[in-house]
């Protein structure tokens, strides 16, 4: 059977279903093809389930520390099966919401494996999609435009392939039936430190091994240093500038061991299991790209500024094109791609102006350039910094660690970047991102009246600190 449509979306993750909804809003006939469940990695194996676990861990940590609030508790324990049940319920509810949005917008959903085909009797140009449905039947979707949104999967290390027991990626870790006694996390990027913070709060002995000289290698040095200090204070062991020697890996009797290499020094680490968290790789295999002029460069689909591939009617968005592998970035790209193919105005946001969030305890958030990146570009900068310990609401909240740092251009006075570490900063970063979009200066943001007592006061104070005008210090 052949299905003709205006827009076909190969992949039903966040970027894919958002693109489909936007196309439907513009009156397009849309078909979305997904081999698993709508919502993709973010909903089922990433953002939502991991943040659910992080929230449960945070609540447990608050209960353990409740005496400092004047609340005495005894006997609090983690029932991990119930933690997992809560996570699954949240995912299920949101999955139903996505399915409802498909019905509401009259988007046809095909559940099956899609493969892009070349010119054929169905279409004179490449871009049709042959879909193998769950029941073994075949459908052919012939769109005017195709959007590839096949996402990514955890990258693995040779010699440390996941087995679901001793070696895990985030996919396997999300499905754990019980908490391990101890864990070695290979990789101190966003996913690695989030799992480290979560498992530490659940009472697991955690060791992080990171090859770079700091945790969160893409983030500000001051922020990374503060995060490492606070994790270490909680008992997390951190080895930066270090690598694991995968050929030394051994597993037996419920324990794993592996050698750690730092310079000329070698140390053997042991734990209940290993979590490999060394980034994600694009899903570009077995989707028929060889039948098209779509190019894959360094493992990702190459696109132009309008998200078009080597064939102008085929677009690609999200993790499969690399860059910022973030759900909200994929959503923005999906909308931008649809607007372009429909001839609508397109608002492109440079990748460095898209907020980045890390859901550790405390949280990390940033937008724009770091101080180091700005200086490397030859920019003359001025910096303002303000601590949470000087914010009344932070003390009331019981979370005084961390700070907000603002980097501004000394010549134009424009905000170049904002970096935050502290309680609820993933909610505070949007004000800084909006300020950059509007080309605001630190003084202008500082003049906005921030309500008291709120955590948002730190944004205004840090902006004023750029010119030495902060009030609270």
C-alpha positions as a Python dict, from the first residue, in 0.01 Angstrom:
ca = {
    (1, 'X'): (0, 0, 0),
    (2, 'X'): (120, 354, -77),
    (3, 'X'): (52, 653, 147),
    (4, 'X'): (110, 999, 1),
    (5, 'X'): (156, 1298, 231),
    (6, 'X'): (309, 1644, 252),
    (7, 'X'): (553, 1565, 532),
    (8, 'X'): (683, 1236, 664),
    (9, 'X'): (885, 1224, 984),
    (10, 'X'): (1115, 927, 1038),
    (11, 'X'): (1145, 902, 1416),
    (12, 'X'): (890, 988, 1684),
    (13, 'X'): (1112, 1134, 1954),
    (14, 'X'): (1082, 1487, 2089),
    (15, 'X'): (1215, 1654, 1775),
    (16, 'X'): (1013, 1428, 1546),
    (17, 'X'): (672, 1461, 1708),
    (18, 'X'): (714, 1837, 1760),
    (19, 'X'): (799, 1873, 1390),
    (20, 'X'): (493, 1666, 1303),
    (21, 'X'): (267, 1885, 1518),
    (22, 'X'): (406, 2204, 1365),
    (23, 'X'): (351, 2069, 1014),
    (24, 'X'): (-7, 1977, 1102),
    (25, 'X'): (-64, 2328, 1241),
    (26, 'X'): (35, 2460, 898),
    (27, 'X'): (-228, 2244, 733),
    (28, 'X'): (8, 1974, 609),
    (29, 'X'): (-86, 1610, 581),
    (30, 'X'): (163, 1436, 810),
    (31, 'X'): (278, 1079, 867),
    (32, 'X'): (514, 992, 1151),
    (33, 'X'): (706, 663, 1148),
    (34, 'X'): (837, 521, 1476),
    (35, 'X'): (983, 176, 1538),
    (36, 'X'): (931, 184, 1914),
    (37, 'X'): (719, 423, 2122),
    (38, 'X'): (634, 785, 2051),
    (39, 'X'): (844, 1011, 2270),
    (40, 'X'): (1173, 846, 2186),
    (41, 'X'): (1481, 855, 2407),
    (42, 'X'): (1381, 1166, 2601),
    (43, 'X'): (1052, 1025, 2724),
    (44, 'X'): (1139, 657, 2762),
    (45, 'X'): (1517, 629, 2815),
    (46, 'X'): (1646, 976, 2898),
    (47, 'X'): (1518, 1309, 3024),
    (48, 'X'): (1193, 1210, 3192),
    (49, 'X'): (1275, 876, 3359),
    (50, 'X'): (1616, 995, 3479),
    (51, 'X'): (1471, 1315, 3626),
    (52, 'X'): (1205, 1111, 3801),
    (53, 'X'): (1476, 901, 3965),
    (54, 'X'): (1674, 1215, 4047),
    (55, 'X'): (1370, 1367, 4218),
    (56, 'X'): (1316, 1057, 4432),
    (57, 'X'): (1685, 1064, 4529),
    (58, 'X'): (1659, 1433, 4615),
    (59, 'X'): (1356, 1373, 4837),
    (60, 'X'): (1543, 1094, 5018),
    (61, 'X'): (1840, 1326, 5070),
    (62, 'X'): (1608, 1597, 5208),
    (63, 'X'): (1456, 1349, 5452),
    (64, 'X'): (1800, 1242, 5574),
    (65, 'X'): (1890, 1607, 5629),
    (66, 'X'): (1551, 1708, 5770),
    (67, 'X'): (1682, 1756, 6124),
    (68, 'X'): (1849, 2078, 6007),
    (69, 'X'): (1498, 2208, 5934),
    (70, 'X'): (1374, 2111, 6278),
    (71, 'X'): (1206, 1795, 6154),
    (72, 'X'): (1315, 1469, 6314),
    (73, 'X'): (1259, 1152, 6112),
    (74, 'X'): (1365, 796, 6171),
    (75, 'X'): (1352, 480, 5969),
    (76, 'X'): (1332, 633, 5621),
    (77, 'X'): (1433, 376, 5361),
    (78, 'X'): (1444, 354, 4983),
    (79, 'X'): (1203, 102, 4833),
    (80, 'X'): (1352, 106, 4488),
    (81, 'X'): (1071, -90, 4326),
    (82, 'X'): (832, 191, 4425),
    (83, 'X'): (1078, 450, 4293),
    (84, 'X'): (1074, 267, 3962),
    (85, 'X'): (696, 237, 3967),
    (86, 'X'): (664, 614, 4011),
    (87, 'X'): (902, 668, 3719),
    (88, 'X'): (704, 432, 3498),
    (89, 'X'): (374, 599, 3586),
    (90, 'X'): (509, 941, 3487),
    (91, 'X'): (644, 806, 3159),
    (92, 'X'): (315, 629, 3084),
    (93, 'X'): (112, 945, 3150),
    (94, 'X'): (331, 1156, 2923),
    (95, 'X'): (329, 884, 2656),
    (96, 'X'): (-49, 893, 2655),
    (97, 'X'): (-27, 1271, 2621),
    (98, 'X'): (190, 1243, 2309),
    (99, 'X'): (-49, 989, 2158),
    (100, 'X'): (-338, 1228, 2227),
    (101, 'X'): (-150, 1510, 2050),
    (102, 'X'): (-113, 1291, 1743),
    (103, 'X'): (-486, 1224, 1736),
    (104, 'X'): (-572, 1587, 1807),
    (105, 'X'): (-359, 1707, 1516),
    (106, 'X'): (-477, 1427, 1283),
    (107, 'X'): (-126, 1294, 1238),
    (108, 'X'): (-107, 939, 1103),
    (109, 'X'): (128, 723, 1307),
    (110, 'X'): (290, 412, 1159),
    (111, 'X'): (463, 186, 1410),
    (112, 'X'): (735, 4, 1227),
    (113, 'X'): (1089, 16, 1095),
    (114, 'X'): (1133, 278, 826),
    (115, 'X'): (1395, 275, 554),
    (116, 'X'): (1449, 558, 307),
    (117, 'X'): (1439, 446, -55),
    (118, 'X'): (1583, 582, -375),
    (119, 'X'): (1389, 673, -691),
    (120, 'X'): (1134, 406, -774),
    (121, 'X'): (795, 345, -929),
    (122, 'X'): (646, 515, -624),
    (123, 'X'): (847, 837, -655),
    (124, 'X'): (1084, 984, -917),
    (125, 'X'): (1313, 1110, -641),
    (126, 'X'): (1456, 955, -327),
    (127, 'X'): (1289, 1019, 5),
    (128, 'X'): (1004, 770, 9),
    (129, 'X'): (1006, 546, 316),
    (130, 'X'): (944, 172, 313),
    (131, 'X'): (792, 76, 647),
    (132, 'X'): (794, -275, 787),
    (133, 'X'): (503, -285, 1028),
    (134, 'X'): (494, -488, 1349),
    (135, 'X'): (274, -752, 1184),
    (136, 'X'): (521, -798, 899),
    (137, 'X'): (315, -608, 644),
    (138, 'X'): (479, -334, 434),
    (139, 'X'): (371, 24, 371),
    (140, 'X'): (535, 281, 147),
    (141, 'X'): (512, 645, 249),
    (142, 'X'): (571, 896, -31),
    (143, 'X'): (612, 1247, 109),
    (144, 'X'): (681, 1580, -55),
    (145, 'X'): (930, 1643, 224),
    (146, 'X'): (1099, 1401, 462),
    (147, 'X'): (1238, 1487, 806),
    (148, 'X'): (1486, 1240, 954),
    (149, 'X'): (1475, 1240, 1334),
    (150, 'X'): (1612, 899, 1428),
    (151, 'X'): (1795, 1019, 1738),
    (152, 'X'): (2091, 857, 1911),
    (153, 'X'): (2193, 581, 2149),
    (154, 'X'): (2458, 549, 2422),
    (155, 'X'): (2811, 518, 2292),
    (156, 'X'): (3000, 213, 2417),
    (157, 'X'): (3367, 134, 2472),
    (158, 'X'): (3538, -168, 2316),
    (159, 'X'): (3594, -418, 2597),
    (160, 'X'): (3316, -264, 2806),
    (161, 'X'): (3010, -363, 2607),
    (162, 'X'): (2693, -356, 2819),
    (163, 'X'): (2570, -690, 2951),
    (164, 'X'): (2291, -558, 3174),
    (165, 'X'): (2453, -684, 3494),
    (166, 'X'): (2814, -581, 3536),
    (167, 'X'): (2839, -323, 3259),
    (168, 'X'): (2559, -76, 3198),
    (169, 'X'): (2479, 225, 2986),
    (170, 'X'): (2211, 469, 3093),
    (171, 'X'): (1956, 253, 2907),
    (172, 'X'): (2022, -51, 3125),
    (173, 'X'): (2067, 155, 3442),
    (174, 'X'): (1718, 303, 3407),
    (175, 'X'): (1575, -47, 3428),
    (176, 'X'): (1767, -165, 3736),
    (177, 'X'): (1560, -379, 3972),
    (178, 'X'): (1772, -287, 4272),
    (179, 'X'): (2043, -43, 4362),
    (180, 'X'): (2404, -162, 4352),
    (181, 'X'): (2623, -132, 4658),
    (182, 'X'): (2885, 56, 4456),
    (183, 'X'): (2944, 173, 4101),
    (184, 'X'): (3223, 305, 3879),
    (185, 'X'): (3100, 567, 3632),
    (186, 'X'): (3323, 601, 3326),
    (187, 'X'): (3265, 953, 3198),
    (188, 'X'): (3205, 1274, 3392),
    (189, 'X'): (2990, 1455, 3138),
    (190, 'X'): (2626, 1550, 3189),
    (191, 'X'): (2483, 1198, 3208),
    (192, 'X'): (2770, 1069, 3420),
    (193, 'X'): (2746, 1336, 3689),
    (194, 'X'): (2366, 1316, 3701),
    (195, 'X'): (2387, 942, 3771),
    (196, 'X'): (2665, 1003, 4023),
    (197, 'X'): (2457, 1257, 4213),
    (198, 'X'): (2144, 1041, 4204),
    (199, 'X'): (2308, 715, 4310),
    (200, 'X'): (2505, 889, 4584),
    (201, 'X'): (2181, 1030, 4724),
    (202, 'X'): (2036, 678, 4719),
    (203, 'X'): (2332, 559, 4929),
    (204, 'X'): (2544, 397, 4658),
    (205, 'X'): (2924, 429, 4677),
    (206, 'X'): (3016, 619, 4359),
    (207, 'X'): (3345, 666, 4175),
    (208, 'X'): (3369, 885, 3861),
    (209, 'X'): (3650, 851, 3608),
    (210, 'X'): (3682, 1138, 3359),
    (211, 'X'): (3954, 1170, 3094),
    (212, 'X'): (3941, 1551, 3083),
    (213, 'X'): (4091, 1768, 3355),
    (214, 'X'): (3748, 1862, 3491),
    (215, 'X'): (3400, 1726, 3525),
    (216, 'X'): (3155, 1865, 3268),
    (217, 'X'): (3437, 1941, 3020),
    (218, 'X'): (3217, 2169, 2808),
    (219, 'X'): (3119, 2391, 3101),
    (220, 'X'): (3279, 2677, 3292),
    (221, 'X'): (3589, 2586, 3495),
    (222, 'X'): (3462, 2758, 3811),
    (223, 'X'): (3131, 2570, 3790),
    (224, 'X'): (3303, 2236, 3729),
    (225, 'X'): (3538, 2293, 4021),
    (226, 'X'): (3247, 2379, 4252),
    (227, 'X'): (3049, 2072, 4143),
    (228, 'X'): (3346, 1842, 4200),
    (229, 'X'): (3402, 1993, 4545),
    (230, 'X'): (3038, 1946, 4645),
    (231, 'X'): (3019, 1589, 4511),
    (232, 'X'): (3341, 1501, 4693),
    (233, 'X'): (3197, 1650, 5012),
    (234, 'X'): (2910, 1403, 4978),
    (235, 'X'): (3152, 1111, 4942),
    (236, 'X'): (3174, 1074, 4563),
    (237, 'X'): (3527, 982, 4453),
    (238, 'X'): (3632, 1176, 4143),
    (239, 'X'): (3931, 1095, 3920),
    (240, 'X'): (3987, 1358, 3649),
    (241, 'X'): (4263, 1342, 3390),
    (242, 'X'): (4224, 965, 3411),
    (243, 'X'): (4121, 675, 3188),
    (244, 'X'): (4023, 315, 3247),
    (245, 'X'): (4229, 39, 3088),
    (246, 'X'): (3949, -164, 2933),
    (247, 'X'): (4173, -468, 2878),
    (248, 'X'): (4208, -506, 3257),
    (249, 'X'): (3833, -543, 3316),
    (250, 'X'): (3730, -848, 3516),
    (251, 'X'): (3396, -959, 3661),
    (252, 'X'): (3319, -1239, 3905),
    (253, 'X'): (3111, -1313, 4213),
    (254, 'X'): (2909, -994, 4194),
    (255, 'X'): (3213, -762, 4167),
    (256, 'X'): (3401, -592, 3884),
    (257, 'X'): (3753, -460, 3876),
    (258, 'X'): (3934, -239, 3630),
    (259, 'X'): (4260, -47, 3627),
    (260, 'X'): (4265, 331, 3631),
    (261, 'X'): (4549, 511, 3451),
    (262, 'X'): (4649, 865, 3554),
    (263, 'X'): (4978, 974, 3406),
    (264, 'X'): (5230, 711, 3506),
    (265, 'X'): (5021, 589, 3798),
    (266, 'X'): (4791, 287, 3790),
    (267, 'X'): (4520, 206, 4043),
    (268, 'X'): (4276, -83, 4054),
    (269, 'X'): (3912, 10, 4112),
    (270, 'X'): (3649, -238, 4228),
    (271, 'X'): (3271, -204, 4249),
    (272, 'X'): (2945, -388, 4198),
    (273, 'X'): (2916, -266, 3839),
    (274, 'X'): (3033, -11, 3582),
    (275, 'X'): (2823, 256, 3412),
    (276, 'X'): (2968, 362, 3078),
    (277, 'X'): (2873, 722, 3006),
    (278, 'X'): (3093, 847, 2724),
    (279, 'X'): (2845, 1027, 2502),
    (280, 'X'): (2591, 924, 2242),
    (281, 'X'): (2614, 819, 1878),
    (282, 'X'): (2367, 897, 1603),
    (283, 'X'): (2128, 635, 1468),
    (284, 'X'): (2231, 657, 1102),
    (285, 'X'): (2264, 286, 1027),
    (286, 'X'): (2000, 74, 856),
    (287, 'X'): (1771, 362, 764),
    (288, 'X'): (1851, 366, 392),
    (289, 'X'): (2076, 671, 371),
    (290, 'X'): (2289, 489, 114),
    (291, 'X'): (1994, 519, -125),
    (292, 'X'): (2014, 898, -115),
    (293, 'X'): (2261, 1184, -144),
    (294, 'X'): (2237, 1243, 231),
    (295, 'X'): (2592, 1268, 367),
    (296, 'X'): (2715, 1132, 699),
    (297, 'X'): (3016, 1318, 837),
    (298, 'X'): (3195, 1209, 1155),
    (299, 'X'): (2901, 986, 1240),
    (300, 'X'): (2628, 1250, 1201),
    (301, 'X'): (2403, 1358, 915),
    (302, 'X'): (2539, 1677, 756),
    (303, 'X'): (2287, 1961, 717),
    (304, 'X'): (2295, 2326, 611),
    (305, 'X'): (2170, 2618, 820),
    (306, 'X'): (1813, 2535, 719),
    (307, 'X'): (1858, 2173, 835),
    (308, 'X'): (1848, 2043, 477),
    (309, 'X'): (2063, 1744, 386),
    (310, 'X'): (2237, 1685, 53),
    (311, 'X'): (1887, 1654, -93),
    (312, 'X'): (1693, 1975, -40),
    (313, 'X'): (1359, 1802, 23),
    (314, 'X'): (1509, 1582, 297),
    (315, 'X'): (1575, 1746, 633),
    (316, 'X'): (1740, 1611, 948),
    (317, 'X'): (1704, 1728, 1307),
    (318, 'X'): (1797, 1639, 1664),
    (319, 'X'): (2066, 1406, 1793),
    (320, 'X'): (2118, 1252, 1449),
    (321, 'X'): (2285, 1575, 1329),
    (322, 'X'): (2509, 1616, 1635),
    (323, 'X'): (2564, 1954, 1795),
    (324, 'X'): (2370, 2006, 2115),
    (325, 'X'): (2207, 1670, 2180),
    (326, 'X'): (1925, 1816, 2386),
    (327, 'X'): (1552, 1755, 2363),
    (328, 'X'): (1466, 2125, 2354),
    (329, 'X'): (1725, 2184, 2081),
    (330, 'X'): (1568, 1904, 1876),
    (331, 'X'): (1222, 2056, 1923),
    (332, 'X'): (1344, 2394, 1805),
    (333, 'X'): (1513, 2234, 1503),
    (334, 'X'): (1195, 2045, 1419),
    (335, 'X'): (991, 2365, 1414),
    (336, 'X'): (1260, 2548, 1215),
    (337, 'X'): (1278, 2269, 953),
    (338, 'X'): (900, 2264, 907),
    (339, 'X'): (877, 2641, 886),
    (340, 'X'): (1145, 2641, 617),
    (341, 'X'): (990, 2369, 403),
    (342, 'X'): (654, 2547, 433),
    (343, 'X'): (797, 2886, 333),
    (344, 'X'): (733, 3036, 675),
    (345, 'X'): (967, 3274, 859),
    (346, 'X'): (1244, 3082, 1036),
    (347, 'X'): (1401, 3196, 1361),
    (348, 'X'): (1741, 3033, 1399),
    (349, 'X'): (1892, 3036, 1747),
    (350, 'X'): (2271, 2987, 1754),
    (351, 'X'): (2359, 2671, 1945),
    (352, 'X'): (2554, 2860, 2211),
    (353, 'X'): (2240, 3058, 2295),
    (354, 'X'): (2038, 2745, 2375),
    (355, 'X'): (2032, 2681, 2752),
    (356, 'X'): (2214, 2374, 2884),
    (357, 'X'): (2099, 2206, 3206),
    (358, 'X'): (2246, 1943, 3439),
    (359, 'X'): (2016, 1798, 3704),
    (360, 'X'): (2268, 1712, 3973),
    (361, 'X'): (2232, 1825, 4334),
    (362, 'X'): (2298, 2116, 4315),
    (363, 'X'): (2191, 2181, 3959),
    (364, 'X'): (2406, 2334, 3685),
    (365, 'X'): (2278, 2554, 3403),
    (366, 'X'): (2441, 2775, 3143),
    (367, 'X'): (2385, 2970, 2825),
    (368, 'X'): (2626, 3148, 2593),
    (369, 'X'): (3003, 3135, 2611),
    (370, 'X'): (3210, 3054, 2915),
    (371, 'X'): (3473, 3303, 3030),
    (372, 'X'): (3747, 3080, 2888),
    (373, 'X'): (3575, 3046, 2550),
    (374, 'X'): (3524, 3422, 2526),
    (375, 'X'): (3890, 3493, 2602),
    (376, 'X'): (4000, 3229, 2351),
    (377, 'X'): (3801, 3420, 2090),
    (378, 'X'): (4006, 3728, 2172),
    (379, 'X'): (3725, 3908, 2352),
    (380, 'X'): (3788, 4148, 2638),
    (381, 'X'): (3549, 4046, 2914),
    (382, 'X'): (3425, 4158, 3252),
    (383, 'X'): (3279, 3913, 3499),
    (384, 'X'): (3023, 3935, 3777),
    (385, 'X'): (2972, 3662, 4034),
    (386, 'X'): (2726, 3630, 4321),
    (387, 'X'): (2687, 3345, 4574),
    (388, 'X'): (2366, 3176, 4681),
    (389, 'X'): (2470, 3206, 5045),
    (390, 'X'): (2388, 3579, 5020),
    (391, 'X'): (2033, 3509, 4896),
    (392, 'X'): (1770, 3486, 5170),
    (393, 'X'): (1545, 3239, 4986),
    (394, 'X'): (1842, 3005, 4934),
    (395, 'X'): (1907, 2998, 5310),
    (396, 'X'): (1537, 2938, 5374),
    (397, 'X'): (1542, 2661, 5117),
    (398, 'X'): (1845, 2508, 5287),
    (399, 'X'): (2060, 2520, 4973),
    (400, 'X'): (2326, 2786, 5007),
    (401, 'X'): (2593, 2624, 4787),
    (402, 'X'): (2681, 2760, 4446),
    (403, 'X'): (2677, 3088, 4257),
    (404, 'X'): (2577, 3266, 3938),
    (405, 'X'): (2847, 3399, 3706),
    (406, 'X'): (2788, 3653, 3430),
    (407, 'X'): (3037, 3714, 3148),
    (408, 'X'): (2997, 4039, 2951),
    (409, 'X'): (3180, 4204, 2662),
    (410, 'X'): (3385, 4487, 2811),
    (411, 'X'): (3349, 4695, 2493),
    (412, 'X'): (2987, 4650, 2390),
    (413, 'X'): (2862, 4561, 2739),
    (414, 'X'): (2653, 4277, 2586),
    (415, 'X'): (2597, 3963, 2788),
    (416, 'X'): (2823, 3690, 2645),
    (417, 'X'): (2731, 3405, 2876),
    (418, 'X'): (2581, 3310, 3210),
    (419, 'X'): (2681, 3008, 3417),
    (420, 'X'): (2500, 2886, 3728),
    (421, 'X'): (2540, 2621, 3992),
    (422, 'X'): (2292, 2598, 4275),
    (423, 'X'): (1940, 2506, 4372),
    (424, 'X'): (1679, 2528, 4094),
    (425, 'X'): (1916, 2701, 3849),
    (426, 'X'): (1766, 2499, 3562),
    (427, 'X'): (1454, 2709, 3623),
    (428, 'X'): (1650, 3035, 3654),
    (429, 'X'): (1855, 3005, 3334),
    (430, 'X'): (1568, 3105, 3106),
    (431, 'X'): (1584, 3467, 3219),
    (432, 'X'): (1950, 3479, 3122),
    (433, 'X'): (1875, 3313, 2787),
    (434, 'X'): (1601, 3567, 2714),
    (435, 'X'): (1839, 3848, 2803),
    (436, 'X'): (2084, 3721, 2542),
    (437, 'X'): (1815, 3686, 2277),
    (438, 'X'): (1713, 4048, 2342),
    (439, 'X'): (2075, 4172, 2343),
    (440, 'X'): (2029, 4304, 2694),
    (441, 'X'): (2315, 4437, 2899),
    (442, 'X'): (2385, 4322, 3255),
    (443, 'X'): (2275, 4663, 3385),
    (444, 'X'): (1939, 4635, 3209),
    (445, 'X'): (1869, 4294, 3363),
    (446, 'X'): (1987, 4424, 3699),
    (447, 'X'): (1736, 4707, 3680),
    (448, 'X'): (1446, 4465, 3659),
    (449, 'X'): (1279, 4442, 3998),
    (450, 'X'): (1316, 4085, 4115),
    (451, 'X'): (1064, 3982, 4383),
    (452, 'X'): (1188, 3919, 4737),
    (453, 'X'): (1245, 3667, 4876),
    (454, 'X'): (1307, 3455, 4568),
    (455, 'X'): (1595, 3262, 4420),
    (456, 'X'): (1564, 3482, 4109),
    (457, 'X'): (1720, 3771, 4301),
    (458, 'X'): (2058, 3612, 4236),
    (459, 'X'): (2018, 3677, 3862),
    (460, 'X'): (1977, 4050, 3919),
    (461, 'X'): (2258, 4063, 4175),
    (462, 'X'): (2504, 3876, 3953),
    (463, 'X'): (2420, 4106, 3662),
    (464, 'X'): (2486, 4414, 3877),
    (465, 'X'): (2808, 4254, 4003),
    (466, 'X'): (2955, 4280, 3652),
    (467, 'X'): (3000, 4655, 3715),
    (468, 'X'): (3053, 4627, 4089),
    (469, 'X'): (2699, 4742, 4167),
    (470, 'X'): (2554, 4441, 4348),
    (471, 'X'): (2363, 4534, 4660),
    (472, 'X'): (2376, 4216, 4866),
    (473, 'X'): (2756, 4194, 4900),
}
